[in-house]
Amino acid sequence: MVLIICGIYLNCPLLFLILFLYCVYFCCSRQFKLVFVIGFCSLFIVPRLLTTLDKIDHDYTLKQEFILKVSADSLKINGDNLSFHGENQRGEVFSCYYTFQSETEKKQIVNKDLQQNYATIFGTFTKGRGQRNLAGFNQQKYLRSHGYCGVLNSKKINWHAKKTFTWDQVRAFFIRQLKRKLPQKTSAYLGALFFGYKDQDFKQTQGTLSPSGILHFFSISGMHVHIFLGAWLGLLQCLRLTLKESLLPVLIFAVFILLLTGGSVGIWRATLLFILNLLIKFLPIVLSPMDKFGIVLLLCLFKEPLLIFQTGGQLSFMMSLLLVITVNEQGKLKDFKTSSWLTLLALPLICFYFYEWPLLGGFLTVTLLPVFKFFLLPVGLVIIVSTFVISFDFLIHLFEKFIFLFESLLANTVHFTLPIGWVPPLYVFLLTFLGIYLYQKKFSKIKLAILLLFFPFLINRVTFPLMVAFVDVGQGDAIVFKAPFNREVILVDTGGKVLFPQEKWQQKIQNSNAQNTLVPFLKACGIKKIDRVIITHGDSDHMGDLDVVLEDFDVKELVLGAGSEKQPNIAKSLNQLPKKTDLKLLSGAASVIGYFPLRVFAPLKSKGENEDSLVLQTQIKKQRFLLTGDLDQAGEKQLLKKYQNLKSDVLKLGHHGSKTSSSPIFIQEVAPKSAIVSCGLNNRFNHPHQEVLETLNKQQVTTFRTDQQGMIYYSWGFLEPVATPKTVQESASPPQ
């Protein structure tokens, strides 16, 4: 069934050929029942899949007016931004975004009548952004796999009220109640724990919870369902109801949970499994755990055919499958063994999505389950009920204090993560089923654990060989030099957001720019230690995310231009410089010895400004790279006077392609074959400037731009002396 869905969704005839060969094998083995099951299930699931794809693949003109039914529980406000989901008459779902024009308009939406669930939207339609960095987020794929037709960026919204009752209004009512009555942190946690609602308030804590391996505690999942339904069934039996008499109340409560929690894939899987386990007690049939897994998977595929392309769906069903396999662990530490093998066997998939393995994940899951089950959930439920009756201020204060204490204790678990890096999909499939096969064959547990750790680690290092990457960090610079097997890693600038003055009501809670761009790429490469972070100067778009890099990675040495340590932005970061990180000050001309030998051409004395940016050159095999920071034309002129040979194969243009840099004479003397422009998509500075592009074009220099092509990178094979530039999006346009 999975092959049929993947074949249709990916438009891949090879998968249908594999399915045909499977069916031939089953027929030759006289296992006609399996062929019948495949055909029978296809009659139900394939039409659902085709209908879904017809909706999500429909395209619209760029600008249009849409009338949508808005999910009341999907409204999320962050500063001056509003996001929500809407559905048109064809059943197509859109992800919608809007920027408030005033504080008054924002307050109106915060207090909006929940029955105002229709909106006329005037805006721009797109299919979302594609992937912009290696191992980066692909919005287009995400939207398609989750059933969205596209994105609507709204310019104007008119709201309409219709006297209708929907369960999303009930869910929205509870979420609004939590936000109004409880402190921000408590509201965020309880919204995630009981209603599956995660806005930016909760996402702030994910960076703390994720390295610990217990983020699933705070994502509505199968664990919650079994606790809720198990407690409800136990209460009914305490009231002297028989198991048969309890069936209908349990079914009603299960539907109630599905509706109030938003009905994620994990909730559907766990609810169906709980009900199935209950039903077979009254039926004269015997089902193995694997039979139950298969039945639930088919039912969920009928409900949501695209779940196998969703991160939540893959993780939910993979963990469910592995739980079936590892349930026979024996001994005094049975729970710890089961939990550890769950995460270890799922390691290839975990690396594919998260790039690192939480070493304490299994231990913490078992250890903290009682805290979660007997404190967080019951106390949280009491707090939610109290918001409608009488406020238990002491209990709320205690809960809030506990959350802060809990997070502070878990903050140190970031040091107990094993950086393995990204694993290609084919290897995820092969390694996962190899692990399952060897585990079932009673292969040596120690050897199996070593294999499961070693192969993803090795594959990652082969996937990301010697390379230089100009990371797309928007309007800013971040350049990564990575030696084979991560023997040396150098980061030149960190990127960062250029902040503009905003009123308080406009200010957003958001991740740093690096957490969405640079950090995922470094982790995907399996990088935990950075040998050198070099900051060319103190502008925020070059070093604004330095603190994030210092926090997430072990940085051996921070390199600055001598004198730039007094620049305000840099001085602020130096006050928080970890003791394990050495500070090194350079002035031209100087050199840095290592796998990547660096020549420093400028400045003699730095103030950390554009005009005295660090200018660096390195040679990798037979190619030279020249990096000029935000150096202006006056600085370029000084370089030409002082140094005879600046020729380089690759030039990172100064100041993001501004006309204040990259003079014709400088370009002529450097004579690059390729020029890299690191600038933001639709940036307000209009970088790169047309004058610079014309200069490059006249001198037959191929131009690569991060705003148009995403990350630009060079990677060398073992015997390759020269690397060809590659881009994540479309290829560069050759000079005309």
C-alpha positions, 0 to 999 in steps of 0.5 A: 500500500505504501508503494502505491501511495509513494508511486502516485505521490512521487510520480515514480513508475519504478515503485509500481514495477517493484509492487508488480514484482511483489505481487508476482512473488506472492502469486508464485508463493500461492499467497493469494490472500495478500494480493487480494488485501492489496487490491481491496485496500487500494479501492478505498485508499487510492481514490482518497489519495487522488482526490487529495492530490487534485486539491493540493496540486491545483494552481492559482494566478499570483494575485486573487481574491479568496473566500475561505472558511477559517479554522478558529483554532489555527489563529496564531498572533506573533507581534504584528503577524497573524497566521491561520488556515483557511479552506475554500469551497473546493475543499482546498486548504491554504496557509495564510499570513497577514501583517497588522496595520495597527495595534487596534486591528491586532486587538480586534483579532485577539478579541474576535468573535469565534463565529467570525469564521469566514474571511474574504482575503485579498492577497498573493498566492504561492506554492511556498518557498523551496529549500534554500540550504543543504539540509534546510527546510523546504516549505513547498514539500512541507505544504504539499505533504500536509495537504495545503494547496499553497500560501496566501500572503494577505494584503487585506482581510474582511471577516464574516460571521456565520451562525455555525457550530464547529469543534474548532471553535470549542478548541479555540475557546479553551486555548483563548481561555488559557492565554487570558487566565494563565501566565505565558509559560504555563499557558504555552505548556498546557496548550501543548499538553492538552490541546496540541496547540503550539505557537511561538510561545511554546517553540521558545522552549523546544531548543531546551527540550529537544536535546534531552530527547523528551520533546514527545512528552510535550507533543500530543501523542500516543502516550497522552491518549493511553494515559487519558483513555486508560484513566477514563476506563479505570474510572468507569470500572471503579463505578462498577461498569463492566468492560462491555458497558464501558465501551460506548463511554470510552468511544465517546471520550475518544472522539472528544479527545480527537476533536479537542486535541486537533487530531494529529497523526499520533493521536489517531494512531493511538486512539484507534489502537486503544479502541482495537485492543478493547474491541477484540476482547469481545470478538472471537479473533486473535490478532498479533501485535503486528496485525494490529499495527497493520490494521491501524496503519491502513485505517490512518492511511484512509483518513490521511493518505499523505501521512507517510510523507510527514515527519510526525507520521513517520516518527509515530508509526516507526516508534510504534513498529519498534515498540512491537519489536522491542516489547520482549526485553527482559530483566530488572531494567526492562523499561530502560532497555526497551526505551534505549533500543527504541531510540537506537533502532530509530537512530537513522530516521532521527539523524535524517530529521534532527542530525544528532542523537540524545544519549539520555533520551531513553533514560530520561523518558523512563525516569520522568514518565512518573513526573509527567503522568502523576504531576504535570498532567493531573495538576495541569488539568486542575489548573485548566478547570480552575480557570472556569471556576476559581483561580488557584493562584498558589497552584499556578505559581507552583506550576510555573516555578516547576516549569522554569526549574525543569527547563534549567535542569534539562538545559545541561542535556545539550552536552549529552547529544552525539553529533552524527549528522544527516543520513540520505533517505535510501540509507535511512531505509536500509539501516533501519531495516538492517537494524530490525533484522539483526535485532530480531535475529538475536545479533550481539547487542553490543555489536548491533549498537556499534553498527547503528552508531558507526554507519550513520556517522560514516555515511554522513562524513562521505556525504559531506566531504571537503567543502566550502559553503556560502550559506544563505542566511538572508541579508548577511554573510556566513561561510563554512570551510569544512575539511574531510571527516570534520578534521577542521571547521572554520566559520567566517561570519555568522549572519544575523538579522538587521533589526529596525525600530518597532513599537512594542505591539509589533515585536515578535518572539522568533528564533535567531536567523542562524537557528533556521539557516546556519545551525541546521546545516552545521549539525547536518554535517555532523559538526559539534566543534568549530576550530575557528570562528572569524568575524570580519567586522561588527555589523549585525548581519555578519556577527549578530548570531555569534552568541547562538553559535558559541552556545550551540557549538564548542568553538576553539578560537574566536578570531577578530581584527585587532582593535575591533574588540572595542566595537559595541556589538563585538564587545557585548559578545566578548563579555559572554565569551565561554572560557573554553574559547580563546580570543585571537586578534589579527592585523594584516599582513598575517597568516593562520596555519591549518588545514585551510591556510589563511592569509590576512591582507587587511586591516592593519588596525580595525574599528570593526566597521565596513571599511576595515573588514578582515580580508582573507584568502585561502587556497583549497587544492588548486582553487583560491578563495578571496573573502572581503567582508564589507570592504569598500572601494577605498579599501580595495584600492589600498589592497591593490597598492599593497599586494601584487597578486590578489588573483583568486578563482572565487571572490566573495563580493564586498558588502553584498554586491553594493555599488560602494564595493567591487570596483571595475579595477579591483575585479580586473586585478582579482580576475575571478572565475566566479563571484558570490553575492550573499544577500537577502531575497527581496532585501530593502537595500536592493543588493546587488546593485546593477552597476556591480552586475554589469561590471561582472558581466563585462569581465566575463565573471559568472555570478552566483547569488544566495537570494536567487539560488540559495546556498552556493557550495564547492565540494571536492572528491578525493582526486578532484583538484578543482570543484565546480560550484553547485547551488541548492536552487536553479543554476547560475546564469553564465555571463552574456 
